[in-house]
Amino acid sequence: MRYGGRLNSGRQTALLLEALGLALDNELVAECANEYHKSVDRLAKLVRVIVERLESELRRHQILARVSGRVKTRDSVSMKLDKWSRNVTKSSLFGSKHDVFSLVGDLAAVRVMTYVEQDRERVSGIAKEIFAHRLSHTDFEYEVKEQSPRIKEDSSNYYRATHMQICLRQDDLGGDNSNLKDDHCELQITSMLSHVWNEIEHDIGYKGDKSALSDEEISSLDSLGLLTKSGDNIIVSLINASVRREKDALTKKTFASKILVDENALSECLLEFYGNPVAGKIINYSQNNEALFRALFHLNLLLPQDIFQIITPKLLLKTSGETIPAFKKFLAKKQLSRPRIAPQSCDLFLLALISAYWTELTKQVHVGHGPKPRQLAFALRYERFISATQN
């Protein structure tokens, strides 16, 4: 039988389907919805199993994403079937109430929202490895939404997603999962930004009358769609920066656990941790590093992590802005010009250390008749400086 033109009303469609004996009428719609409702708990269990499995695999592959799942309500199924009842092609597929399980693909659905668009294909590849497809179908009914004519021909549609139908593999159907062997689930994979755009567009445009949208609404949706593309690049940059920061922190942590063996190792360590500038000054970490190393050796502070806890950025800022200027003024008044303080060398760290441990550092032993070592000379003069300021 050839359909003689476009059906222009739901009533005409219903009459034609009834004549063909294919009507998805109100009675069958209700029977399908009720039959589905009996299986809600079982499908909810399927969703939980799939969500847990996906979350575990995404962690293992270090893919940043959020996974969620749901099962349709009975009312939602009824509304969908009622809409299908007015479609000749879809209505003709139903023969009994049990067909609802094979024909409605999203009774159970799981969504994976990746942080970045580039991970979408990775997730679909993982899904193909850990799940099975329906026996009556091939290739997981794999569908890249933006390649469909409806979206491809609509330049204002920015939805990007991959849809698949998945089932549990045979070796995952033991024990409590044995009753899930005939069930399937729709898997939707999209980026977070694309999901946001789709939800807003869906509520404003799709669920309502899209032709009634104002120019302002259309322009705003288009702007939001463009932002999903630029926003994805920003997220990629943020993730890469975060990875670098964590890697640097791990390197510093490993470095901080190694005992310093000489002044050269100390210079490398200080440069790695404090960088340049420090307290607004470019530091030459190789200048006067021996005196600082000997002072640290005397205090038994040879682990970088211990040094970092004592010589903090706050202490260095105070040493540079307050301690050194006051100490230099005291030395000039007492005409103690040698050794001369070099604030842009390791003297900055040495005087910060002395300001916290001058009592212990004055106890260093000096052997011979030559000039006192730099670290001891500064410690002894700092002791006099403190005494003078307290009187």
C-alpha positions in Angstrom: 0.0 0.0 0.0 1.3 3.4 -1.0 0.7 6.4 1.3 -1.1 9.0 -0.7 0.4 12.2 0.6 1.4 13.7 3.9 -0.8 13.0 7.0 -1.9 16.4 8.3 -3.3 15.4 11.7 -2.9 12.9 14.5 -6.4 11.6 13.8 -5.5 10.7 10.2 -2.4 8.9 11.4 -4.3 7.0 14.0 -7.0 5.9 11.5 -4.4 4.8 9.0 -2.5 2.8 11.6 -5.7 1.2 12.9 -6.6 0.2 9.3 -3.2 -1.4 9.0 -3.6 -3.1 12.3 -0.5 -1.4 13.6 -1.9 1.3 15.9 0.1 2.1 19.0 -3.2 3.2 20.6 -3.8 4.6 24.1 -4.4 1.1 25.5 -1.1 -0.2 24.2 0.7 2.9 25.3 -0.6 2.4 28.8 0.3 -1.4 28.8 3.8 -0.6 27.6 4.3 2.0 30.4 2.9 -0.3 33.0 5.1 -3.2 31.8 8.1 -0.9 31.9 7.3 0.2 35.4 7.6 -3.3 36.7 11.2 -3.3 35.6 12.3 0.0 36.9 14.2 -1.4 39.9 16.1 -3.9 37.7 17.1 -1.2 35.2 18.1 1.1 38.1 20.5 -1.6 39.2 21.9 -1.9 35.6 22.6 1.9 35.7 24.4 1.7 39.0 26.6 -1.2 37.8 27.5 0.7 34.6 28.2 4.0 36.4 30.5 2.3 38.9 32.4 0.5 36.2 32.8 3.6 34.1 34.0 5.7 37.1 36.6 3.0 37.9 37.9 2.9 34.3 38.0 6.6 33.9 40.1 6.9 37.1 42.4 4.2 35.9 42.9 6.0 32.6 43.2 9.4 34.3 40.3 10.9 32.4 38.7 13.9 34.1 34.9 13.4 33.8 31.6 13.2 35.7 29.3 10.2 35.3 25.6 10.2 36.1 22.7 7.9 35.3 18.9 7.7 35.4 15.9 5.5 34.5 12.8 7.0 32.9 9.7 7.5 35.0 6.5 5.8 33.9 5.0 9.2 32.9 8.0 10.0 30.8 7.6 6.7 28.9 3.9 7.3 28.4 4.6 10.8 27.0 7.2 9.4 24.6 5.0 6.6 23.4 2.1 8.9 23.0 4.2 11.0 20.7 5.4 8.0 18.8 1.8 6.8 18.4 1.3 9.7 15.9 4.3 8.6 13.8 3.6 5.9 11.2 7.1 4.5 11.1 7.6 4.2 14.9 4.0 3.1 15.7 4.2 0.3 13.2 7.1 -1.3 15.1 5.0 -2.1 18.2 3.2 -5.5 18.4 3.0 -6.0 22.1 3.7 -4.3 25.5 7.1 -6.1 25.7 8.4 -4.2 22.6 8.9 -1.2 24.8 12.2 -2.7 26.1 13.7 -3.3 22.7 12.4 -0.2 20.9 12.9 2.6 23.5 16.6 2.9 23.7 16.9 5.3 26.6 14.7 3.7 29.3 18.0 3.4 31.2 20.7 6.0 30.4 24.1 6.9 31.6 25.9 10.2 30.7 29.6 10.8 30.8 30.6 14.5 30.8 34.3 14.9 30.0 36.1 18.0 31.1 37.5 18.4 27.5 36.1 17.5 24.1 39.2 15.6 23.1 38.5 12.9 25.7 35.1 12.0 24.2 36.6 9.5 21.7 38.8 8.0 24.5 35.7 7.3 26.6 33.8 5.7 23.8 36.8 3.4 23.1 36.9 2.4 26.8 33.2 1.7 26.7 33.6 -0.7 23.7 36.3 -2.5 25.7 34.4 -3.1 28.9 30.8 -3.5 27.7 29.0 -5.5 25.0 26.5 -4.5 22.3 23.0 -5.9 21.8 23.0 -9.3 20.1 20.6 -8.0 17.4 22.8 -5.1 16.6 26.4 -4.3 15.7 29.0 -1.7 16.6 27.1 -0.6 19.7 24.7 1.4 17.5 27.4 4.0 17.6 26.2 7.5 16.6 28.2 10.8 16.6 25.4 13.3 16.9 27.1 16.2 15.1 27.5 14.0 12.0 23.8 13.6 11.7 22.1 15.6 8.9 19.9 17.4 11.4 22.8 18.9 13.2 25.3 19.0 10.4 23.0 21.2 8.3 22.2 23.5 11.2 25.1 25.9 11.8 23.4 27.2 14.9 23.4 23.8 16.6 26.5 23.3 18.7 25.6 20.0 20.3 28.5 17.5 20.3 27.9 14.0 21.7 28.4 10.3 21.0 25.5 7.9 21.7 25.9 4.2 22.1 23.8 1.2 23.3 25.6 -1.0 25.8 25.0 -4.2 27.7 27.0 -6.0 30.4 29.5 -8.5 29.1 28.9 -12.2 29.7 31.6 -12.4 32.4 29.9 -9.5 34.3 26.5 -11.2 34.5 27.2 -13.6 37.4 25.7 -13.4 40.9 23.4 -10.5 41.5 23.7 -9.3 37.9 22.3 -12.5 36.4 18.9 -10.9 35.8 20.5 -8.1 33.7 21.4 -10.3 30.7 18.6 -9.0 28.4 18.8 -5.3 29.4 20.6 -2.5 27.6 21.4 1.1 28.4 22.0 4.2 26.3 25.4 5.8 26.9 25.7 9.5 26.1 29.3 10.9 26.0 29.7 14.7 25.8 31.8 17.5 27.2 30.6 19.5 30.1 30.4 22.7 28.1 28.5 21.0 25.3 26.1 19.5 27.8 25.4 23.0 29.3 24.7 24.4 25.8 22.4 21.5 24.9 20.4 21.7 28.2 19.8 25.4 27.7 19.0 25.0 24.0 16.8 22.0 24.8 14.7 23.9 27.4 14.5 27.2 25.5 14.3 25.9 21.9 13.5 22.3 21.6 10.9 21.8 24.3 9.2 25.1 23.3 8.5 26.5 19.8 12.0 27.2 18.4 10.5 29.3 15.6 9.1 31.7 18.2 12.5 32.5 19.6 13.5 36.2 19.5 16.5 37.4 17.6 18.1 38.1 21.0 17.6 34.5 22.2 19.0 33.1 18.9 22.0 35.4 19.1 22.6 34.5 22.8 22.4 30.8 22.0 24.9 31.2 19.2 27.3 33.2 21.4 27.0 30.5 24.0 27.8 27.8 21.4 30.9 29.7 20.3 32.0 29.9 24.0 31.8 26.1 24.3 34.6 26.0 21.7 36.9 28.6 23.2 36.0 27.4 26.7 37.3 23.9 25.8 40.7 25.4 24.9 40.8 27.3 28.2 40.0 24.1 30.2 42.7 22.2 28.3 45.2 25.0 29.3 44.0 24.9 32.9 44.4 21.1 33.1 47.9 21.2 31.5 48.9 24.0 34.0 47.6 21.9 36.9 49.5 18.9 35.7 52.7 20.9 35.5 52.2 22.4 38.9 51.6 19.0 40.5 54.7 17.6 38.7 56.8 20.6 40.0 55.4 20.1 43.5 56.3 16.4 43.4 59.8 17.2 42.1 60.3 19.8 44.9 59.0 17.3 47.5 61.5 14.6 46.3 64.3 17.2 46.2 63.4 18.4 49.7 63.9 14.9 51.1 67.6 14.6 50.0 70.4 15.8 52.4 72.4 18.6 51.1 76.1 17.7 50.8 77.8 21.0 49.9 77.2 24.6 49.1 76.7 23.9 45.4 73.8 21.6 46.2 72.4 24.2 48.6 72.5 26.9 45.8 70.6 24.6 43.4 68.1 23.8 46.1 67.4 27.4 47.0 67.1 28.4 43.4 64.7 25.6 42.7 62.4 26.4 45.7 62.6 30.2 46.0 63.3 31.1 42.4 64.0 34.7 41.4 63.3 37.4 42.4 63.1 37.0 46.2 61.7 39.9 48.2 61.9 42.0 45.1 65.6 41.3 44.5 67.4 39.1 42.0 69.6 36.7 44.0 73.0 35.3 43.1 72.7 32.0 44.8 76.3 31.1 44.2 77.6 34.2 46.1 78.4 33.6 49.8 76.8 30.2 49.7 79.6 28.6 51.7 78.9 30.7 54.8 75.2 29.9 54.6 76.0 26.1 54.2 78.3 26.2 57.2 75.7 27.9 59.4 73.1 25.3 58.4 75.6 22.5 59.0 76.2 23.9 62.5 72.5 23.8 63.2 72.1 20.4 61.6 69.7 21.7 59.0 70.7 19.8 55.9 67.3 18.6 54.8 65.7 21.1 52.3 62.3 20.6 53.8 63.6 21.7 57.2 65.2 24.8 55.7 62.0 25.8 53.9 60.0 25.6 57.1 62.4 28.0 58.9 63.4 30.4 56.1 59.9 31.3 54.9 59.1 33.9 52.2 57.6 36.0 55.0 60.8 35.9 57.0 62.8 36.8 53.9 60.6 39.7 53.2 61.1 41.0 56.7 64.8 40.4 56.6 65.1 42.3 53.4 62.9 45.2 54.3 63.6 45.6 58.0 66.4 43.5 59.5 69.2 44.2 57.0 68.6 48.0 56.8 68.6 48.3 60.6 71.6 45.9 61.0 73.6 47.8 58.3 72.9 51.1 60.1 74.2 49.5 63.3 77.4 48.2 61.6 78.1 51.6 60.0 77.7 53.3 63.4 80.1 50.9 65.0 82.4 51.2 61.9 82.3 47.4 61.3 82.6 47.4 57.5 84.1 43.9 57.1 82.6 41.5 56.0 80.2 43.7 54.0 76.6 42.5 53.7 75.6 41.6 50.1 71.7 41.6 50.3 71.4 40.1 46.8 73.4 37.0 47.6 73.0 34.1 50.1 73.6 36.7 52.8 69.8 37.4 52.6 69.2 33.8 53.7 72.1 33.8 56.2 70.8 36.9 58.0 67.2 35.5 58.0 68.7 32.3 59.6 70.7 34.4 62.1 67.7 36.4 63.1 66.0 33.2 64.2 69.1 31.3 65.6 71.7 33.9 66.5 72.2 32.5 70.0 73.2 29.0 68.6 75.3 30.5 65.8 77.5 32.5 68.1 78.7 29.2 69.6 80.5 28.2 66.5 84.2 27.4 67.1 86.8 29.5 65.4 90.3 28.0 65.1 93.3 30.1 64.3 94.2 33.7 64.3 92.7 34.8 61.0 89.4 36.6 60.4 86.3 35.0 61.8 84.3 33.1 59.2 81.5 35.1 57.6 78.6 33.3 59.3 80.3 33.6 62.8 81.2 37.3 62.3 77.6 38.2 61.3 76.2 36.1 64.3 78.4 37.8 66.8 77.7 41.3 65.5 74.0 40.5 65.4 74.2 39.5 69.1 75.6 43.0 69.8 72.9 44.5 67.6 70.1 42.8 69.5 71.7 43.9 72.8 71.9 47.5 71.7 68.3 47.6 70.5 67.1 46.1 73.9 68.9 48.7 76.0 
